[in-house]
Amino acid sequence: MNRRHFLAATLAAPAAAGAADDFSRLRADFPRALNETYFNSAAQHPLGNHTVAGMQRYMDYLHKGPGEGREDFWETGLGEVKPMFARLIGAKPDEIAFAGSTTVGENFVVNGLNLRGGNVVTNDLHYSASLANYLSRAERGLDVRIVKHTDWHTDPRAMERVVDKKTKLIAVSWISSVNGHAEDLKALSDLAHAHGAYLYADIIQGTGATPLDVHAAGVDFASCAMYKWLQGEHGCGFLYVREGLAESVLKPTELTGHPDLNYSPWTAAPQKGQPEFINHAPHGAGAFEVGTPSVITYAGQHASFRYMEKLGVDRIHAHAAGLLGRLRKELGQLGYTPITPDPAPASILTVLCPDPAATRAKIEAAIAAKKIRMSLRGPNSALTLGRFGNHMRFSVSVFNNQDDVDQILSVLS
């Protein structure tokens, strides 16, 4: 895997500027990190000041019109967003389309491929909504083969045993939301291609926090929303379609474009020899873009991309690895068994709780006693506790530090 990082020296990020070796200076960029101990970026990354400012500039423009630093992002920055995402994953800009979410992107892939008479291979560390997608298709007659993990790890050899000449697609989460397990994408793409199949990767749990090169890994299709490690918000994301596969292999299932009405009174000079209705449908990855994108969301994402480019994904990954290494060691000593590979390939560490109810009660008592500021309630909680019954998942980002680790270890001791 190509572990590049991307620098944009001319693109300023408030506290990140000059912070090449000191992530502690980034904490002020994320007010939520100042207000509570937050270990749940794998569910929802807190919005940074820069991201909010990017959204606000465009909202102010829509609200008040031009002037006073307001920006029509649709005109000034939207065209830069796809190239920024492409750089992040080692792709070309024309291989990228806007998509509503990671799951929307995966559905574009599964709906657009010719799966008749074939099978799809996945595993039980793939995202739960994706598994539900394939199980629903299995109920409608698709041959779906789900490989079970062994000790919270999937081996490409286990996948290989169920792949055959009828396999059309291998679909996996590059980084599992369950425990941060990382799939060997190159091995899986080689396996798929050797059988005339394609590889789809859900890349939301790694992109922005773990280096990735989809070309080097041989990935055919991938999708990613923005509200996790891309430090953005819900509602939009990206679809990657390897060059040469759009429309030829992967067919658009929702159609759009614009027509020329080649007759009076729509035009004063109709084109002779041309039909009255001249349709212009988008091509390539753009053929999968239907409807108007959430420009406000992408305005915030543009600012997040600039911020991440300044830091570099290599350094973001190294910062997380240091914090997770300590958590792994000390949580293990407290009786919480890690089920994440060592060292953690991503920014996620999942442990098994001997008594999840007691662990929750212990944290809630510390919250009530004001020993720690943390929310355990709702989809935007500060820690994922009790998932799959006895899992506690820690996910760290650029704003986390050793003080956060000290606090949670003190509460759990």
C-alpha positions as CSV (number, residue, x, y, z in Angstrom):
1,M,0.0,0.0,0.0
2,N,1.3,3.4,-0.9
3,R,1.6,5.4,2.3
4,R,1.8,8.8,0.8
5,H,0.8,12.0,2.4
6,F,-0.4,15.1,0.7
7,L,0.8,18.6,1.5
8,A,-0.8,21.9,0.5
9,A,1.5,24.5,1.8
10,T,-0.5,27.4,0.4
11,L,-3.8,26.2,2.0
12,A,-4.0,27.5,5.6
13,A,-5.8,25.7,8.4
14,P,-6.2,27.7,11.6
15,A,-4.4,25.9,14.4
16,A,-2.9,23.3,12.0
17,A,-0.6,25.9,10.4
18,G,2.9,25.2,11.7
19,A,1.8,22.2,13.7
20,A,3.8,19.7,11.8
21,D,4.9,17.7,14.8
22,D,2.6,18.8,17.6
23,F,-1.0,17.5,17.3
24,S,-1.9,19.0,20.7
25,R,-2.2,22.4,18.9
26,L,-5.1,20.9,16.8
27,R,-7.4,20.4,19.8
28,A,-8.6,24.0,19.7
29,D,-9.8,23.4,16.1
30,F,-12.5,21.0,17.4
31,P,-14.5,22.6,20.2
32,R,-16.3,19.3,21.0
33,A,-12.9,17.9,22.1
34,L,-12.7,20.7,24.6
35,N,-16.2,20.1,25.9
36,E,-16.1,16.3,26.4
37,T,-13.8,13.3,26.1
38,Y,-14.7,12.0,22.7
39,F,-13.8,8.5,21.4
40,N,-16.3,8.0,18.6
41,S,-15.0,9.4,15.3
42,A,-15.8,6.1,13.7
43,A,-19.5,6.9,14.2
44,Q,-19.4,10.7,13.7
45,H,-16.4,12.9,13.5
46,P,-16.8,16.2,15.3
47,L,-16.9,19.2,13.0
48,G,-13.9,21.4,13.0
49,N,-13.9,25.2,13.1
50,H,-12.6,25.2,9.5
51,T,-15.4,22.9,8.3
52,V,-18.1,25.0,9.9
53,A,-16.5,28.2,8.5
54,G,-16.6,26.7,5.0
55,M,-20.3,25.8,5.3
56,Q,-21.0,29.2,6.8
57,R,-19.4,31.2,4.0
58,Y,-21.7,29.5,1.5
59,M,-24.8,29.8,3.7
60,D,-24.1,33.5,4.2
61,Y,-23.8,33.9,0.5
62,L,-27.2,32.2,0.0
63,H,-28.6,34.2,2.9
64,K,-27.2,37.7,2.0
65,G,-25.7,37.5,-1.4
66,P,-22.1,38.6,-2.3
67,G,-19.9,40.7,-0.2
68,E,-18.0,40.7,3.1
69,G,-16.1,37.5,2.6
70,R,-19.2,35.5,1.6
71,E,-18.5,32.9,-1.1
72,D,-20.6,31.2,-3.8
73,F,-18.9,27.9,-3.3
74,W,-20.8,26.3,-6.2
75,E,-18.8,28.6,-8.5
76,T,-15.5,28.9,-6.5
77,G,-14.8,25.5,-5.0
78,L,-17.1,22.7,-5.9
79,G,-15.0,21.7,-8.9
80,E,-12.0,21.2,-6.6
81,V,-13.7,18.6,-4.4
82,K,-13.5,15.5,-6.6
83,P,-9.8,16.1,-7.4
84,M,-9.1,16.4,-3.6
85,F,-10.8,13.1,-2.9
86,A,-9.1,11.5,-5.8
87,R,-5.7,12.5,-4.4
88,L,-6.6,11.1,-1.1
89,I,-7.3,7.6,-2.4
90,G,-4.8,7.5,-5.3
91,A,-7.4,7.8,-8.0
92,K,-8.0,10.1,-11.0
93,P,-10.6,12.9,-10.7
94,D,-12.6,11.5,-13.6
95,E,-13.0,8.2,-11.8
96,I,-15.0,10.0,-9.0
97,A,-18.7,10.8,-8.8
98,F,-20.7,12.5,-6.1
99,A,-22.9,10.0,-4.2
100,G,-25.5,10.3,-1.5
101,S,-23.7,8.0,0.9
102,T,-21.5,4.9,1.2
103,T,-24.5,2.6,1.0
104,V,-25.9,4.5,-2.0
105,G,-22.6,4.0,-3.8
106,E,-22.6,0.3,-3.0
107,N,-26.1,0.0,-4.3
108,F,-25.1,1.8,-7.5
109,V,-22.5,-0.9,-8.0
110,V,-24.6,-4.0,-7.2
111,N,-27.6,-2.7,-9.2
112,G,-25.4,-1.7,-12.1
113,L,-23.4,-4.9,-12.5
114,N,-24.8,-7.9,-14.5
115,L,-25.2,-10.5,-11.7
116,R,-27.5,-12.8,-13.5
117,G,-26.5,-16.4,-13.0
118,G,-23.7,-15.4,-10.7
119,N,-22.8,-15.0,-7.0
120,V,-21.5,-12.3,-4.7
121,V,-18.9,-13.1,-2.0
122,T,-18.6,-11.0,1.2
123,N,-17.9,-11.6,4.8
124,D,-19.4,-10.9,8.2
125,L,-17.0,-8.0,9.0
126,H,-18.5,-6.0,6.2
127,Y,-20.8,-3.2,7.3
128,S,-24.0,-4.4,8.8
129,A,-26.3,-2.4,6.4
130,S,-24.4,-3.9,3.5
131,L,-24.9,-7.4,4.8
132,A,-28.6,-6.6,5.1
133,N,-28.5,-5.4,1.5
134,Y,-27.1,-8.7,0.3
135,L,-29.4,-10.8,2.5
136,S,-32.4,-9.0,1.0
137,R,-31.0,-9.8,-2.5
138,A,-30.5,-13.4,-1.4
139,E,-34.2,-13.6,-0.5
140,R,-34.9,-12.5,-4.1
141,G,-32.7,-15.3,-5.6
142,L,-29.2,-13.9,-5.7
143,D,-26.5,-16.4,-4.6
144,V,-24.8,-14.6,-1.7
145,R,-21.9,-16.2,0.1
146,I,-20.9,-14.7,3.5
147,V,-17.6,-15.9,4.9
148,K,-17.5,-16.0,8.7
149,H,-14.5,-14.5,10.5
150,T,-12.1,-16.4,12.6
151,D,-11.0,-14.7,15.8
152,W,-12.3,-11.3,14.4
153,H,-10.1,-11.7,11.3
154,T,-10.8,-12.7,7.7
155,D,-8.2,-14.5,5.7
156,P,-8.2,-14.0,1.9
157,R,-7.8,-17.8,1.7
158,A,-11.1,-18.3,3.4
159,M,-12.7,-16.0,0.8
160,E,-10.9,-17.9,-2.0
161,R,-12.6,-21.2,-0.9
162,V,-16.0,-19.9,-1.9
163,V,-15.1,-17.9,-5.0
164,D,-15.7,-19.8,-8.3
165,K,-16.1,-19.1,-12.0
166,K,-19.6,-17.8,-11.3
167,T,-18.5,-15.1,-8.9
168,K,-19.3,-11.7,-10.2
169,L,-18.4,-9.5,-7.2
170,I,-16.4,-9.6,-4.0
171,A,-17.6,-6.9,-1.7
172,V,-15.9,-6.0,1.6
173,S,-15.3,-3.2,4.0
174,W,-11.7,-2.1,3.6
175,I,-11.6,-1.3,7.3
176,S,-14.3,-3.0,9.4
177,S,-16.5,-0.8,11.6
178,V,-16.7,-3.8,14.0
179,N,-13.0,-3.8,15.1
180,G,-10.9,-2.0,12.6
181,H,-9.8,-5.2,10.8
182,A,-8.2,-4.3,7.5
183,E,-8.8,-6.4,4.4
184,D,-5.9,-7.2,2.1
185,L,-7.4,-5.4,-0.9
186,K,-4.6,-6.4,-3.3
187,A,-5.1,-10.1,-2.5
188,L,-8.8,-9.8,-2.9
189,S,-8.6,-7.9,-6.2
190,D,-6.2,-10.4,-7.6
191,L,-8.6,-13.2,-6.5
192,A,-11.6,-11.4,-8.1
193,H,-9.8,-10.6,-11.3
194,A,-8.5,-14.2,-11.7
195,H,-12.1,-15.4,-11.8
196,G,-13.4,-12.6,-14.0
197,A,-15.0,-10.8,-11.1
198,Y,-14.7,-7.3,-9.6
199,L,-13.8,-5.9,-6.2
200,Y,-16.0,-3.4,-4.3
201,A,-14.6,-1.8,-1.2
202,D,-16.5,0.3,1.4
203,I,-13.7,2.7,2.4
204,I,-15.5,5.0,4.8
205,Q,-13.8,3.7,8.0
206,G,-10.2,4.3,6.7
207,T,-10.2,7.1,4.1
208,G,-8.7,10.2,5.7
209,A,-7.1,8.3,8.6
210,T,-5.2,5.5,6.9
211,P,-3.2,5.7,3.7
212,L,-4.9,4.2,0.6
213,D,-4.1,3.8,-3.1
214,V,-7.0,2.2,-4.9
215,H,-5.0,1.8,-8.1
216,A,-2.1,0.0,-6.4
217,A,-4.6,-2.2,-4.6
218,G,-6.5,-3.1,-7.7
219,V,-9.9,-1.9,-6.4
220,D,-12.6,-1.7,-9.1
221,F,-15.3,0.2,-7.2
222,A,-15.4,2.0,-3.9
223,S,-17.7,4.4,-2.0
224,C,-17.3,6.7,1.0
225,A,-19.4,9.2,2.9
226,M,-17.9,12.2,4.6
227,Y,-18.9,12.2,8.3
228,K,-16.3,9.9,9.7
229,W,-12.5,10.2,8.9
230,L,-13.1,12.8,6.2
231,Q,-14.2,15.1,9.1
232,G,-17.4,16.2,7.2
233,E,-21.1,15.8,7.6
234,H,-23.9,13.4,6.6
235,G,-25.8,13.6,3.4
236,C,-23.2,13.2,0.6
237,G,-20.1,11.3,-0.3
238,F,-18.2,9.8,-3.2
239,L,-18.3,6.8,-5.6
240,Y,-15.1,5.6,-7.3
241,V,-15.3,3.7,-10.5
242,R,-12.1,2.4,-12.0
243,E,-11.3,3.9,-15.4
244,G,-12.8,1.9,-18.3
245,L,-15.6,0.3,-16.2
246,A,-18.2,3.0,-16.1
247,E,-21.1,2.3,-18.5
248,S,-19.3,-0.7,-20.1
249,V,-19.3,-2.9,-17.1
250,L,-21.1,-0.8,-14.5
251,K,-24.4,0.4,-16.0
252,P,-26.1,3.5,-14.6
253,T,-29.4,2.6,-13.1
254,E,-30.7,6.2,-12.6
255,L,-30.6,8.4,-15.7
256,T,-30.2,12.2,-16.1
257,G,-28.7,14.7,-18.4
258,H,-30.1,17.7,-20.4
259,P,-31.8,17.9,-23.8
260,D,-31.6,20.5,-26.6
261,L,-35.0,21.2,-28.0
262,N,-34.2,21.6,-31.6
263,Y,-37.4,23.3,-32.9
264,S,-39.1,26.6,-32.7
265,P,-39.8,28.5,-30.4
266,W,-37.0,26.8,-28.3
267,T,-34.4,27.9,-30.9
268,A,-34.5,30.5,-33.6
269,A,-32.3,28.4,-35.8
270,P,-33.0,24.6,-35.6
271,Q,-30.1,22.4,-36.7
272,K,-30.9,20.8,-40.0
273,G,-30.6,17.1,-40.2
274,Q,-30.8,16.7,-36.4
275,P,-33.7,15.3,-34.4
276,E,-36.0,17.6,-32.6
277,F,-34.9,16.3,-29.2
278,I,-31.1,16.0,-28.8
279,N,-30.3,14.4,-25.6
280,H,-27.0,14.9,-23.7
281,A,-26.5,12.2,-21.1
282,P,-23.4,12.3,-18.8
283,H,-20.7,9.7,-19.3
284,G,-18.0,8.0,-17.3
285,A,-18.3,8.2,-13.5
286,G,-20.5,11.3,-14.0
287,A,-23.2,9.0,-15.3
288,F,-23.9,8.0,-11.7
289,E,-24.6,11.5,-10.5
290,V,-28.3,12.1,-10.3
291,G,-29.8,15.3,-8.8
292,T,-28.3,18.3,-7.3
293,P,-25.5,17.7,-4.7
294,S,-25.6,19.2,-1.2
295,V,-23.3,22.1,-2.0
296,I,-23.3,23.3,1.6
297,T,-22.0,19.8,2.7
298,Y,-19.3,19.8,0.1
299,A,-18.3,23.4,1.0
300,G,-17.5,22.1,4.5
301,Q,-15.8,19.0,3.1
302,H,-13.6,21.2,0.9
303,A,-12.3,22.9,4.0
304,S,-11.8,19.5,5.7
305,F,-9.8,18.3,2.8
306,R,-7.5,21.3,2.9
307,Y,-7.0,20.7,6.6
308,M,-6.1,17.0,6.1
309,E,-3.8,17.7,3.2
310,K,-1.9,20.1,5.4
311,L,-1.4,17.4,8.1
312,G,-0.8,14.4,5.9
313,V,-2.6,11.1,6.3
314,D,0.6,9.3,7.3
315,R,1.0,11.6,10.3
316,I,-2.7,11.3,11.2
317,H,-2.4,7.5,11.1
318,A,0.8,7.6,13.3
319,H,-0.8,9.9,15.8
320,A,-3.8,7.5,16.2
321,A,-1.5,4.4,16.4
322,G,0.3,5.9,19.4
323,L,-2.9,6.5,21.4
324,L,-4.5,3.1,20.5
325,G,-1.3,1.3,21.4
326,R,-1.5,2.6,24.9
327,L,-5.2,1.9,25.2
328,R,-4.7,-1.6,24.0
329,K,-2.1,-2.3,26.6
330,E,-3.7,-0.8,29.6
331,L,-7.3,-1.8,28.8
332,G,-6.0,-5.4,28.4
333,Q,-4.5,-5.1,31.9
334,L,-7.9,-4.1,33.2
335,G,-9.6,-7.2,31.8
336,Y,-10.9,-5.7,28.5
337,T,-9.8,-8.1,25.7
338,P,-8.9,-6.4,22.4
339,I,-10.3,-7.9,19.2
340,T,-8.5,-5.5,16.9
341,P,-5.3,-6.6,15.1
342,D,-2.1,-5.5,16.7
343,P,-0.9,-3.0,15.7
344,A,-4.2,-1.4,14.8
345,P,-4.3,-1.0,11.0
346,A,-6.7,1.9,11.3
347,S,-7.9,4.4,14.0
348,I,-10.2,1.9,15.8
349,L,-9.7,-0.3,18.8
350,T,-12.5,-2.6,19.9
351,V,-12.4,-4.6,23.2
352,L,-14.7,-7.1,24.8
353,C,-16.4,-6.1,28.0
354,P,-16.7,-8.8,30.7
355,D,-19.8,-7.0,32.0
356,P,-21.1,-4.3,29.7
357,A,-23.8,-3.2,32.1
358,A,-21.3,-2.7,34.9
359,T,-19.0,-0.8,32.5
360,R,-21.8,1.5,31.5
361,A,-22.8,2.1,35.1
362,K,-19.2,2.9,36.0
363,I,-18.8,5.5,33.3
364,E,-22.3,7.0,34.0
365,A,-21.3,7.3,37.7
366,A,-18.1,9.1,36.7
367,I,-20.2,11.4,34.5
368,A,-22.6,12.2,37.3
369,A,-19.7,12.8,39.7
370,K,-18.2,15.2,37.1
371,K,-15.0,13.1,36.9
372,I,-15.4,13.0,33.1
373,R,-17.5,14.8,30.6
374,M,-18.9,12.3,28.1
375,S,-22.3,11.3,26.6
376,L,-23.2,7.7,26.2
377,R,-26.6,8.3,24.7
378,G,-27.8,8.5,21.1
379,P,-26.2,8.2,17.7
380,N,-23.7,11.0,18.5
381,S,-22.5,9.5,21.8
382,A,-18.9,10.0,22.7
383,L,-18.1,6.3,23.0
384,T,-19.6,3.2,21.4
385,L,-20.5,0.8,24.2
386,G,-22.6,-2.4,24.0
387,R,-22.5,-2.8,20.3
388,F,-23.0,-6.5,19.4
389,G,-23.7,-7.0,23.1
390,N,-20.3,-6.8,24.7
391,H,-18.2,-4.6,22.4
392,M,-16.6,-1.3,23.4
393,R,-15.1,0.6,20.5
394,F,-12.6,3.4,20.8
395,S,-11.9,5.5,17.7
396,V,-9.4,8.4,17.9
397,S,-8.6,11.3,15.6
398,V,-6.3,14.3,15.4
399,F,-7.8,16.1,18.4
400,N,-7.4,13.2,20.8
401,N,-4.5,13.2,23.2
402,Q,-3.0,11.3,26.2
403,D,-5.2,13.3,28.6
404,D,-8.2,11.7,27.0
405,V,-6.6,8.3,27.5
406,D,-5.7,9.1,31.1
407,Q,-9.3,10.1,31.8
408,I,-11.0,7.0,30.4
409,L,-8.5,4.7,31.9
410,S,-9.0,6.3,35.3
411,V,-12.8,5.8,35.0
412,L,-12.5,2.2,34.0
413,S,-9.9,1.2,36.5
